[in-house]
Amino acid sequence: MTASDQADPVYPVPQRLLGPGVPKPHIASLDEYKKLWEESVNEPEKFFGKLGNELLTWSKPFTQVKSGSLEQGDVAWFLDGELNASYNCVDRHALAHPDRVAIIHEGDEPGNVVKITYRQLLQEVSRLANVLLSLDVRKGDNVCIYMPMIPEAVYAMLACTRIGALHSVVFAGFSSDSLRDRILDCSAHVVLTADEGRRGGKNIATKRIVDAAVKESPCVDHVLVCRRTGSEVPWTAPRDKWWHEEIAKFRPYCPPVSVNAEDPMFLLYTSGSTGTPKGVMHTTAGYLLGAAATQKYVFDYHAEAGDVHACMADIGWITGHTYIVYGPLLNGATTVLFESTPTYPNPSRFWEVVQKHKITQLYTAPTAIRALRRLGNKWLEGYDLSSLRIIASVGEPINPEAWEWYNEQVGKNQCAVIDTYWQTETGSHILTPLPCVVPTKPGSATFPFFGVKTAILDPVTGKELEGNDVTGVLAISQSWPSMARTVYNNHYRYLDTYLNPYPGFYFTGDGATRDADGYYWIRGRVDDVINVSGHRLSTAEIESALILHHAVAEAAVVGGQDELTGQCIHAFCTLKPNVDANEGLEKELTLQVRKVIGPFATPKRIYVVGDLPKTRSGKIMRRILRKIVNGESDSLGDISTLADPSVVQSLIDKVKQ
Ligand code: WTA
């Protein structure tokens, strides 16, 4: 059955968005979107040449728009142009409207709000850039950022790009082992961090985690520590330096370094099918253009109307990079940096923040929407959410129930509900409705963004499935500006993962349907990646963490369905000979995963079992485990090829316990 058989409801664009009383949309009609999209994929040089000059400021203009190909893996955009990311995000706005608020920091405790203007942003970023220079950071160097959601984290990213250094932001929920691996992979010699983080009323031992990671990272010479809570932290001199002491030494201006359009801008590690995370590398101009264009068009952002853009993600993920920092700041926006959680001190927090800052664009994840929906509508009562125009979601498929709740309870049926599909590797949105013009279907990310030529391929033959009403794997048939260019120090892995599986295409790793009306529906990953609350994890990574435990012989991890988190982790482990399953073992194994990866990777269930389902050649049949945990044991298919088919029943019994 395909999606179109279900007669999905279609929601027209709410009349309110077409005015009066709201800014005139950047894109006025569905026809205009279609016309521009056609131009963007048929004449990308013309389309992006114009957009590149409109949205970005260049220190040296480009003459060539697009080069290279997906076949060759040598994609490049704006090849001979030069620019600086930090200048584009900060200076040009500080010059034009210095007193406009760039960042609203909504601290963990309600009422703890700090507003930073573009003028201040330029000073803070410059000071820090000067500090980095004093620590011998130069163009092309990698700097690791492991920080809570405080303005200094944004300064850190912009200070790196100001001097042409690459930032590698590591989500501050990662364990010290994960942080160490990411520091070592890119040989960062400077780490920027804070004494502690603060989230949901609790302190997080950020510096201690960094200490443990750096102890095993001989490449690190300097750790710059921002004071967030003021708690005492261990100190290693002269390696550790206080942020406030260092910035006080430098003047609040640092000239931006012009870089080539294709100079690398940042690394962001992400999980793939294999055990080791890969450092996805984005380059400068293409990434910036994707970020600016989508923030402008997908969020229909209007700076002149005083719009306030709030992306509730963490800067440690691509969503935070593109839609808290780069996209909004490129367009001179006011962006909200939210340090807390949707439920602290109570589940009205988002709505209190929306009301207080008169937020116009709200961007969050389906998992948060589901959790808030479950807690009940009373938490929204009495809050004025009328400033909202665009309410968006990202990270995983949004189920229609959650979509409708978001639309009715948060958007009051007066907002555009925007389900954005994209990836760390795509840099910016790939499939998304444009607000004000695209009628939506709950659960569908609708249509491709400008420049993205999507294709549905037969997963086996790789043949493109033409026309509508087709299901297969989602691919993209020509390069677009913000696509990742390589995996750090591992170009063959880049080719192997994205470009070689289906020659001539970028392979997303997701299954998808294009329904009878041409709407796209993402069906989830077709590889060994699982998505827990929008956090992307590889099953192999979790398995490797488990087998580091002395008792474990083998581990097999699969994704189960979960009402709240989308997917959840089920781990099956067999033990080494002569090891007994003591009572605390499952807990120990859980801690093991938390220690090696981080708390967000906590398995929902761990089963210590006698054996795993294996073929006669010893391959673990994860497909069978997946069915068992998802209550589909009656459709396991042919299990006679297993070395020992009797394991299956014992596994079914174990899971039921
Ligand atoms: C999934 C997050 C369905 C998808 C920006 C993708 C989605 C992976 C959606 C990338 C969506 C993201 N609908 N699935 N709207 N958005 N995904 O790299 O499986 O953390 O491949 O980037 O999340 O996760 P990543």
Residues whose N, C-alpha, C, O or C-beta is under 5 A from the ligand:
A	BS01	WTA	S393 V394 G395 E396 P397 I398 D419 T420 Y421 W422 Q423 T424 T508 D510 I522 G524 R525 G534 R536
